[in-house]
Structures are given as C-alpha cells and as structure tokens.
Amino acid sequence: CTCRHTQRRNKQINYTNKYDTLYKIERSCLSQELDTVIKKKSNKNKVLVIILAFIATVIVINAIRFLPEYIIETRYNSAVELQNNKNYTEAVKWYRKAAEQGHASAQYNLGVCYKKGQGVPQDYAEAVKWYRKAAEQGDADAQYNLGLCYANGQGVPQNYAETVKWCRKAADQGDAVAQFYVGLCYANGQGVPPNYTEAAKWFRKAAEQGHADAQYGL
C-alpha cells in the first residue's frame, strides 16, 4: 500500500511538473505573441505618424508657396471692385500694390487709370510705363494700348513701327481690335510698307470676330 501510494504521489508530482512546464511554455508563447502584436501596432503607429507628418508638411509648403499669389490676387480683385464702384483713389492704391508685385492685369489697369486720370493726375508717361510692364508679360490689352500710345505720341514719341510691333503681338493672341488696327497700318502704310493683301488678311481675322469696322474695311 505504501508503495502504491508513493507511486501515485510520484505520478501526481510528475503530472504537476509537466503541467507547470506546459503552462510556462504557453505563457512564454503568449507573451511573445503579445510583444509581437504590440510591436506591430507600434510600427503601424509610427508609419501613420510619418505619413501624417508628410501630408502636413506638403500642405504647409503649398500654403507658403501659394499664399503670396493669393494675396496679390485678392488685392487685384479689391481694386476691380473699387473701380467698379467709382472709388478710383482706393482702386489705384490696390492696383499699385498688386502691380508692384508683378500682376499683369493690375499693371494694365493702373496704366488705364493714369491715361484717364482716374484716382491719379493724368500722366501718359506713367500710363506707358505700366502698359509696357504688362505688355512684356503678354497682356494683349496692354500690348494694344501701348501700340496706340506710340501711334498717338502719348507718353512716348510717335512711332508707327512700334505701333505695329505691339498691336501685332495683341493681334496674334486673337484681339479683334488689334487685328483691325494692324490691318489699318498695312492699308495706310504706317510703320510698314503698304500691303493690301496683308491689310485684307487682318481685316478678315477681325471681321470674323464681329468687328464692324473691319467688316466695312474688308
């Protein structure tokens, strides 16, 4: 009996040790799996943080990049609204702010204000100055009006060759009035040798856009 009891007791100890060992192994495995999960989550969080940081950086860079353009455009739009409301003095103020920062339309409109004496004393030389800045940036209205200044000797010595040069630039952009004027220069031999074929060519371009004088001249 003693022997059987001892054997049973030894078996119980062995079973206990076996279960303890299995428990420790399982616990170790679970711990490792838990650590792995935590690390994965941590890595995912790190990746997420990096992505969000990148997106925020891009947004900030673009905001910094486009903010000056937005400010300039806002100043120009304010000036247009003021001019429409016949508040020419304030319009000139905001046109100038945008024009000095290179806004072509603001430069052209500031030139118009100087030519018409709206909000500033009439000054053809200043008008030519601002027309030229806008014209050199490709503004068709400024190119045409600069050409007219040369034709009329306003702010610059009369020079039909310069008239044709600048009106041609506007005409090449599809400006019907400039196309008609280039045709007129060819018809009258002003700034270019007389050439009725060229005159008809430019009259036709303007006429097809509905320009009444060009239709009549054609």
Disulfide bonds with the S-S distance in Angstrom:
none
